[in-house]
Amino acid sequence: MWDVALAAARDRPGLLTAPSLAGVGDDDVAELFRIEGETVADPERRAELWRDLAAGLEREYGGGTAALLAAAGRRLGGAGGLLERLSAFEAYSDPLAKKAQLFAKICQRRGWLEVADPESWEVSADNVLMRLALRSGLVEPGPLAEVRAATRAAFKEVAERAAISPPLLDDMLWELGRDDPDLLGRAAGDLHEPPRDPESAWY
């Protein structure tokens, strides 16, 4: 669907800028992502998030993401770093910082951001990666917050031992975990899946 939106943006320069998105409506979002009569779920909520983000960019950074990146001073983590600055916007306020890490990853790969503190990269401990960590025995079952923290720590160590960056490992694990969430049998060796928690929606 992003391909559809980007195609529309190419036809309408400035469409995805902060000044334009500051007044985006529910119907605008639904139409932007429409494919053969279908569109994204909850366009009202998405429009609200876009308006909040646009207003914040205008207020704090003159409406430009370049100013946001410059204000972070090449720092990903810590006070004043990119992740903290993004968390001020509702669209990036999730406790996993998954969307913020994704934005930072895109910026780095396109040459817009040179990260001075690569130790601040984390894998996104979402339901996919937590399932992988649990079912491969890397972490022990337990409360959500504990499993999430343990998953981040475990995969950060995996990245260090494999000599690859956490963002790259995150890409690999998420793709693999989405296609084969069990990672059992021949795909991962002789692994035994930990007991499931029947009351948990994420495992």
C-alpha positions, 0 to 999 in steps of 0.5 A: 500500500505504501507503493500506492501512496508514494506513487500518489505523492510523486504525482502531487509534490508536497503531499506528504510534507508536514504543512500538507499533513497538518490538515489531512482528513480521514477520507484523504487517508482512505483514498491515498491508500485505496487499491481496487475498492479496498483501503487501510483499516481505521483511516480516522486513527491514521489521519489523527496520528499524521496530524499530530506528527505534522503539528509537532514537526512544525512546532519543534523543527520548522516542519522538516525531518532534516531539522529533527535529525540535526537536532539529534546530533547523530545520537540514537539513544539517550537524552535528546537522541533521535528515539527520545525526540520521536517518542514525543509524537504519538505515532512513535510513542510505543514502548517498544520504540519499534517504529522509531527504530524503523525510521532511524534504520531507514534514515541510516540506510539512505544516508540521512543519518550517521549514528554515533552511538551504534550501541543504542540499536536494539531489535524490536522485541515485538510478538514475532521476535518474542515468539522466536526467543521463547520457542528457541529457548533463548529466554524463559517464559514469564511476564510480558515485560520480563520476556520483552527485556530478555528478548532484547538482551538475548538478540543483542548478544546474538548480534554481537556474537554474529558480528552483525548490527542489531537492525540487520538481525532484526530484519532477518529474524522478523522475516524468518519469524513471520514466515516460520514462527515456530522455528522448529525441526530442520530449520533450526536444529533440534529445538524444543518449544517451551510451554505456551501460555494459553492466556497470552495473546502474544505467545 
